[in-house]
Amino acid sequence: MAAPYLTIVIPVYNEEAIIGSAAAELCQGLDARGWDYEVIFAENGSRDATPQLLEQMCAQNPRLRWFHSEQPNYGAALKAGILKARGTYVVCDEIDLCDLTFYDAALPRLERGEADMVVGSKAAKGASDQRPIIRRVATRVHNRLLWVTLGFKGTDTHGLKAFRREALLPVIAKCVVDMDVFASEFVIRAWREGLNVMEIPIQLHEKRQPSIHLFKRVPNVLKNLGKLFYVIRIRGT
């Protein structure tokens, strides 16, 4: 089977309320653009009807694939999904976003060789972030921690990303953390490896509240940031 032009990887956890409508809307937009694509749903630890719905959806649409991981772990699921991707280009998306305007802006930049990775930034100049203020503040605090501990000079690492698969596979192989911080490590390692990482502003309008409460994420975020600091800054790997 020939590799598709594009793979979209979407981690999902307890998304029975929106997964059907979000996937249908995404596929409709992708079909309208005439792209050869596949969508991989990286389901991790769901306790609702998400797995059953994914099974039905993928049986009805050969462009859709899914896999199950027993434990809820966004980073591990995202990494596994990227490794399963076959497309020339890969977009890491969120089920509550699926904003095709990002695809329209990012993919031409990759095709023209202007970037190896394009990050959709919620905090860059020109972005519009409609999330609650506590989550907007958390993004900036997290980014500040990355700047202080790892010298990262961008404005965002979590959320929408598009990249050339072959260029970024060696970076994926070096990533050591999981949970939410994997997304940050992926971007930071690409930047540290000298790849061309470009940020573009996005208009962020989520379709539902986060499936995991913000403050429940904090201990794992701090633990993984500490591990990342040790691995990169102390061990130099």
Salt bridges, closest charged atoms under 4 A:
GLU15 OE2 - ARG208 NH2 2.38
GLU25 OE1 - LYS207 NZ 3.79
ASP36 OD1 - ARG63 NH1 3.18
GLU38 OE1 - ARG65 NH2 3.11
GLU38 OE1 - ARG86 NH2 3.17
GLU43 OE1 - HIS68 ND1 2.40
GLU70 OE2 - ARG47 NH2 3.74
GLU70 OE1 - HIS68 NE2 3.08
ASP96 OD2 - ARG208 NH1 3.20
ASP104 OD1 - ARG33 NE 2.79
GLU114 OE2 - ARG112 NE 2.58
ASP116 OD1 - ARG164 NH2 2.60
ASP129 OD2 - ARG131 NH2 2.77
ASP156 OD2 - LYS122 NZ 2.79
GLU166 OE2 - ARG165 NH2 3.32
ASP180 OD1 - HIS158 NE2 3.98
ASP180 OD2 - ARG217 NE 3.74
GLU185 OE2 - ARG189 NE 2.69
GLU193 OE2 - LYS174 NZ 2.84
GLU206 OE1 - ARG135 NH1 2.47
